[in-house]
Amino acid sequence: MPEFPSYISSKLPHQGTTIFTTMSALANKHDAINLSQGFPDEKAPRALVSLVAQYMRKGFNQYAPMAGLPYLREQLVAKAKKLYGIKYNPETEVTITSGGTQAINATIMALVKEDDEVIILQPAYDSYAPSVVLAGGRPKFFDLTLPEYSIDWDQMKMFINGRTKMIIINNPHNPSGSILSKEDLQELDKIIAGRDIIVLSDEVYEHLIYDGAQHESVMNYPNLQSKSVVVYSFGKTYNCTGWKIGYCFAPEALTKEIRKIHQFQVFSVNTPIQMALADFLNEEEHYLNLKNIYQEKRDYFAKALSKSKFELLPCKGSYFQLASYQNITQENDFDFCVKLTKKHGVAAIPISSFYQTKQDHKVIRFCFAKQKKVLKKAAELLCNI
C-alpha cells in the first residue's frame, strides 16, 4: 500500500485499482485478446452516431437540465410503460445520469446513512460496497448459491434485521449471467413488505435475456416498485459504453433525495447525446433484437469452446460466460488469469475479485460481446490449453 502524508486519511484504505483496469492493462501489454472488461466491440448504431453529430451541429451543446432533458425522460417513461406496464412521472421520477455506476453511487449516497446495513449479493459488481462505505453504511455480504448463483430465500430472511436499510440486486447478474425468476421477485416482495427497506435494482442488462425467458423487473411488482430505485444504462444497449450515460427510475420521494446528490456529482449529462437517444428510442427493433444477437454470440462461443478443458456454467442473461478451470489446474484464479493473458493470449476476470473475502471457486469470467472473429480466435487459443 502507498504511504500517505500524515494529513491524508484514506476513506477507502483497502481499495485498490479495479480488476477490470488491471486485466485490461495486462491484455494491452501482452497484446492479448481482451475478454475481461465488459464492453461490446461492435460499433454504436450509425444512425445514433449521426443524430449526435446532427444535434451538435444544431447547437445543442450547453448544459441540459439537471434531471435530464424532458424529451428523453418522456421517451423512457413510454418505454417502461410499454415493457413493464408501469407509468412513471417523467418530471419527478426519472433522472438521467452519467452512466449506471453514477446512478448507483448517487442512490446509495442519498439514501444510506451512518451504520445502515446494506445487503449485497456476492459475487457482486465492484462499485456497490465502496459506495456503501463512503456513505457511512455497512455492507453485509450474502453469498449466492453455486453453480446456478441463486438466492436461498430462507437464509436471506435470517440475514435481515432492524438495521437493514437497502438490498441491492443485479438482474441479469454480473458476473454470473444468472437471472431472477418470477418466484425470486415474489420472495423479495414478501421480505420487504411492511419493512422500511429500499431495493436498489441494477437492471442494466435488461435486454440480454436468453432461451425464451422474460426479464423480471421490480417494476412488475407494485409493492417492490414503490420502494425501488431501478438503474439502467444506454451504453450496454447501444454499444456506447464510453458515452457514460444511464438513468434511474424511482418514486418521487426517493428521486428527490437522489437528485440532491446527483446535482453535486455531475450536475447534468451530455446534451446532444440525450437528444439523439430520445429520437433513437423509437427504433424499437434495436433493443428488442439484442437478445437474439447476443444469444447467437453466446452459443457460438460455447460451441467453439466445447472441445476445451473448460467447463462452462449456465449463462441465462448478460454478456458474460463463466467457466470452471478445475480440469486444468488448481492454482488460484487470479494467478491463472494472469498466466492465461501472458502465456496463452486471452484475458479474463477472476471471479474471486467479485467477493469481499476473495472466495476462489476456480471460476473465471469471459465477455462474449465481441465480433465472431475475435471469439473464434480466443476459443482456438483456449482450446490449446
C-alpha positions in Angstrom: 0.0 0.0 0.0 1.3 3.5 -0.7 2.4 5.7 2.2 0.3 8.8 2.7 1.3 12.1 4.3 0.1 12.4 7.9 -2.6 14.9 6.9 -4.3 12.4 4.5 -6.6 9.7 5.8 -8.0 7.4 3.1 -11.7 6.9 3.0 -11.1 3.6 1.2 -7.8 2.4 2.7 -8.2 -1.2 1.4 -9.5 -0.3 -2.1 -7.0 -0.8 -4.9 -7.3 -0.5 -8.7 -10.3 -2.3 -10.1 -9.7 -5.8 -11.6 -11.1 -4.6 -14.9 -8.4 -1.9 -15.2 -5.7 -4.4 -14.1 -6.6 -7.1 -16.5 -7.2 -4.7 -19.5 -3.8 -3.1 -18.9 -2.2 -6.6 -18.8 -4.0 -7.5 -22.0 -2.7 -4.4 -23.7 0.8 -5.0 -22.5 0.9 -8.6 -23.8 -1.2 -8.0 -26.9 -3.8 -10.5 -25.7 -7.4 -10.8 -26.7 -9.3 -8.8 -24.1 -12.4 -10.8 -22.9 -12.0 -9.3 -19.5 -13.6 -5.9 -19.5 -17.3 -5.9 -20.2 -17.8 -3.8 -23.3 -19.0 -4.7 -26.8 -16.6 -4.2 -29.7 -19.4 -3.7 -32.2 -19.9 -0.1 -33.3 -22.7 2.1 -32.0 -25.6 2.3 -34.4 -24.7 4.5 -37.3 -28.0 6.3 -37.2 -27.5 7.1 -33.5 -24.0 8.5 -34.0 -25.3 10.6 -36.9 -28.1 12.0 -34.6 -25.5 13.0 -32.0 -23.4 14.9 -34.6 -26.6 16.4 -36.0 -27.6 17.8 -32.6 -24.1 19.1 -32.0 -24.1 21.0 -35.3 -27.6 22.4 -34.5 -26.1 23.9 -31.3 -27.4 21.6 -28.6 -24.1 22.0 -26.7 -24.9 23.7 -23.4 -26.0 22.3 -20.1 -29.0 20.1 -20.1 -31.5 20.4 -17.2 -30.1 18.8 -14.0 -32.6 15.9 -14.1 -32.2 15.3 -17.8 -33.9 16.6 -20.9 -37.7 16.3 -20.6 -37.9 14.9 -24.1 -35.7 11.9 -23.2 -37.4 11.3 -19.8 -40.8 11.2 -21.6 -39.5 8.6 -24.0 -38.1 6.5 -21.2 -41.4 6.6 -19.4 -43.2 5.5 -22.6 -40.7 2.6 -22.9 -41.2 1.5 -19.3 -45.0 1.6 -19.8 -44.7 -0.5 -23.0 -42.3 -3.1 -21.5 -43.4 -3.3 -17.9 -46.9 -1.8 -17.7 -45.8 0.9 -15.2 -46.3 4.6 -15.5 -43.7 6.9 -14.0 -43.9 10.7 -13.9 -41.2 12.0 -16.3 -40.9 15.2 -14.3 -40.4 13.8 -10.8 -39.5 10.1 -11.1 -36.8 9.8 -13.9 -33.2 11.1 -13.7 -30.6 10.9 -16.5 -27.2 10.1 -15.0 -23.6 9.8 -16.1 -23.8 6.0 -16.5 -25.3 3.3 -14.4 -22.5 3.4 -11.9 -23.1 7.1 -11.1 -26.8 6.4 -10.6 -25.9 3.6 -8.2 -23.5 5.8 -6.3 -25.9 8.8 -6.1 -28.7 6.5 -4.8 -26.5 5.0 -2.1 -25.0 8.3 -1.0 -28.5 9.8 -0.9 -30.4 7.1 1.0 -27.8 5.2 3.1 -26.9 6.8 6.4 -24.2 6.1 9.0 -24.4 2.5 10.3 -27.3 1.5 8.0 -26.8 -2.0 6.7 -26.9 -2.8 3.0 -27.2 -6.3 1.8 -25.1 -7.1 -1.3 -25.4 -10.4 -3.1 -21.9 -11.7 -3.9 -20.2 -12.2 -6.3 -21.1 -8.6 -6.8 -20.2 -5.7 -9.2 -17.4 -4.0 -7.5 -18.8 -0.5 -7.2 -21.6 -1.4 -4.7 -19.6 -1.9 -1.5 -17.2 1.1 -1.8 -20.3 3.4 -2.3 -21.9 2.0 0.9 -18.7 2.5 2.9 -18.4 6.1 1.6 -21.9 6.8 2.7 -21.1 5.6 6.2 -23.1 2.4 5.8 -22.1 -1.2 6.5 -22.0 -3.7 3.6 -23.4 -7.1 4.5 -22.5 -9.8 2.0 -24.8 -12.6 1.2 -23.4 -15.5 -0.9 -25.3 -16.7 -3.9 -25.6 -20.5 -4.2 -23.4 -22.2 -6.8 -23.5 -23.4 -9.5 -26.7 -21.5 -10.5 -25.8 -18.4 -8.5 -29.3 -18.5 -7.0 -30.7 -16.9 -3.8 -31.5 -19.1 -0.8 -34.5 -17.0 0.4 -34.8 -18.9 3.7 -31.2 -17.8 4.5 -32.0 -14.3 3.2 -34.8 -13.9 5.7 -32.4 -14.6 8.6 -30.0 -12.1 7.1 -32.4 -9.1 7.6 -32.7 -7.2 10.8 -33.8 -3.8 12.1 -30.7 -2.1 10.7 -31.2 -3.3 7.2 -31.8 -0.2 5.0 -31.2 -1.5 1.5 -31.0 -4.6 -0.6 -29.0 -4.4 -3.8 -30.0 -6.8 -6.6 -28.5 -7.1 -10.1 -30.7 -8.7 -12.7 -29.4 -10.1 -15.1 -26.4 -10.7 -12.9 -22.9 -9.6 -13.4 -20.6 -11.6 -13.2 -22.6 -14.9 -13.2 -25.1 -14.4 -16.0 -27.9 -15.7 -13.8 -31.4 -14.1 -13.8 -34.1 -13.7 -11.2 -37.3 -15.6 -11.8 -40.9 -14.6 -11.0 -40.6 -16.6 -7.8 -37.5 -14.8 -6.8 -39.2 -11.4 -7.2 -42.2 -12.6 -5.3 -40.0 -13.7 -2.4 -38.3 -10.4 -2.3 -41.7 -8.7 -2.4 -42.7 -10.7 0.7 -39.5 -9.9 2.5 -39.7 -6.2 2.3 -43.5 -6.0 2.9 -44.1 -3.9 6.0 -40.4 -3.0 6.3 -38.7 0.2 5.7 -36.2 -1.4 3.2 -35.2 0.2 -0.1 -34.4 -2.0 -3.1 -31.7 -0.8 -5.5 -32.2 -2.9 -8.6 -29.4 -2.8 -11.1 -31.0 -3.9 -14.4 -28.5 -2.6 -17.0 -28.6 -5.9 -18.9 -32.4 -5.9 -19.1 -32.5 -6.7 -22.8 -30.0 -9.6 -22.6 -32.2 -12.5 -21.5 -31.9 -15.8 -23.4 -33.7 -19.0 -24.2 -37.1 -17.5 -24.3 -37.1 -16.2 -20.7 -38.5 -12.8 -19.9 -36.9 -10.1 -17.8 -38.5 -9.9 -14.4 -38.1 -6.3 -13.3 -39.1 -4.9 -9.9 -41.3 -2.6 -11.9 -43.7 -5.6 -12.4 -44.5 -5.8 -8.7 -46.3 -2.8 -7.3 -45.1 -3.1 -3.7 -41.5 -3.6 -4.9 -41.8 -0.7 -7.4 -42.9 1.6 -4.6 -39.7 1.1 -2.7 -37.2 0.6 -5.5 -34.7 2.6 -7.4 -34.2 0.9 -10.8 -31.0 1.6 -12.7 -30.3 1.3 -16.5 -27.5 2.0 -18.9 -27.7 3.2 -22.5 -24.1 2.0 -23.0 -25.0 -1.6 -22.7 -27.9 -1.3 -25.0 -26.4 0.8 -27.8 -22.7 -0.3 -27.8 -21.6 3.1 -26.5 -20.2 2.4 -23.0 -17.7 5.3 -23.5 -20.5 7.8 -23.6 -21.2 7.1 -19.9 -24.9 7.8 -19.9 -27.6 6.0 -17.9 -30.8 6.7 -16.0 -32.8 5.6 -13.0 -36.5 5.4 -12.1 -37.7 5.9 -8.5 -40.8 7.1 -6.7 -40.9 10.9 -6.2 -39.7 10.9 -2.6 -36.6 8.8 -3.4 -35.9 10.7 -6.6 -35.9 14.0 -4.7 -33.2 12.7 -2.5 -31.1 11.2 -5.3 -31.2 14.4 -7.3 -29.8 16.3 -4.3 -26.6 14.2 -4.6 -26.7 13.9 -8.4 -26.6 17.7 -8.9 -23.3 17.9 -7.0 -21.7 14.9 -8.5 -22.1 15.7 -12.2 -25.0 18.3 -12.3 -26.1 17.3 -15.8 -25.3 14.9 -18.6 -24.2 15.4 -22.3 -26.9 17.3 -24.1 -26.6 16.3 -27.7 -26.4 12.6 -26.7 -29.6 12.9 -24.7 -31.3 14.5 -27.7 -30.1 11.7 -30.0 -31.1 8.9 -27.7 -34.6 10.4 -27.3 -35.0 10.2 -31.1 -33.4 6.8 -31.4 -35.6 5.2 -28.6 -38.3 5.0 -31.2 -36.2 2.4 -33.1 -37.7 -0.5 -31.1 -36.2 -3.2 -33.3 -32.8 -2.4 -32.0 -33.2 -3.1 -28.3 -35.8 -5.8 -28.8 -33.4 -7.7 -31.1 -30.5 -7.6 -28.7 -31.3 -10.9 -27.0 -31.1 -12.7 -30.4 -27.8 -11.0 -31.3 -26.2 -11.9 -28.0 -27.7 -15.4 -27.7 -26.1 -16.2 -31.0 -22.7 -14.9 -29.7 -23.1 -16.9 -26.5 -23.9 -20.1 -28.4 -21.1 -19.6 -30.9 -18.6 -19.1 -28.2 -19.8 -22.1 -26.2 -19.7 -24.3 -29.2 -16.2 -23.1 -30.0 -15.1 -24.0 -26.5 -16.8 -27.4 -26.5 -13.5 -29.3 -27.1 -11.6 -27.3 -24.5 -10.9 -28.4 -20.9 -13.0 -25.5 -19.5 -16.4 -26.4 -18.1 -19.0 -23.7 -18.9 -21.5 -22.6 -16.3 -25.1 -21.7 -17.3 -25.5 -18.2 -18.8 -29.1 -17.1 -18.8 -28.5 -13.3 -19.3 -25.9 -10.5 -19.6 -23.0 -10.9 -22.0 -20.7 -12.9 -19.6 -19.8 -16.5 -19.7 -18.4 -18.2 -16.6 -16.1 -21.1 -16.9 -14.6 -23.5 -14.4 -10.9 -24.4 -15.0 -10.7 -27.2 -12.4 -9.8 -29.7 -15.1 -6.8 -27.6 -16.0 -5.1 -26.5 -12.7 -5.8 -25.9 -9.0 -3.9 -22.6 -8.9 -5.8 -19.6 -7.7 -8.0 -17.8 -10.2 -6.0 -14.5 -10.2 -2.7 -16.2 -11.0 -4.5 -18.4 -13.6 -5.9 -15.3 -15.3 -2.5 -13.6 -15.4 -1.0 -16.8 -16.9 -3.9 -17.0 -19.3 -3.1 -13.5 -20.5 0.7 -13.7 -20.6 1.1 -17.2 -21.9 -2.0 -18.0 -23.9 -3.0 -14.6 -25.2 -6.6 -14.3 -23.7 -7.6 -12.0 -20.8 -10.4 -13.0 -18.4 -11.5 -11.9 -15.0 -11.1 -14.0 -11.8 -14.4 -14.4 -10.0 -12.8 -14.1 -6.6 -12.4 -10.4 -7.4 -16.2 -10.1 -7.0 -16.2 -11.5 -3.5 -15.3 -9.4 -0.4 -13.5 -12.4 1.0 -11.9 -13.3 -2.3 -13.5 -16.7 -2.4 -11.9 -18.8 -5.1 -14.1 -21.4 -6.7 -11.7 -21.9 -9.7 -14.1 -19.9 -12.0 -13.3 -17.1 -14.4 -15.4 -14.7 -16.5 -15.2 -14.2 -20.2 -17.1 -11.4 -22.0 -18.6 -12.6 -25.3 -19.8 -9.2 -26.5 -17.3 -9.4 -29.3 -17.2 -10.0 -33.0 -17.3 -13.6 -34.1 -13.7 -13.5 -35.5 -12.5 -12.4 -32.1 -14.4 -15.1 -30.3 -13.2 -17.7 -32.8 -9.5 -16.7 -32.2 -9.9 -16.6 -28.5 -11.6 -20.0 -28.4 -8.8 -21.5 -30.5 -6.2 -20.3 -28.1 -8.2 -21.5 -25.1 -8.7 -25.0 -26.7 -5.0 -25.4 -26.9 -4.6 -25.2 -23.1 
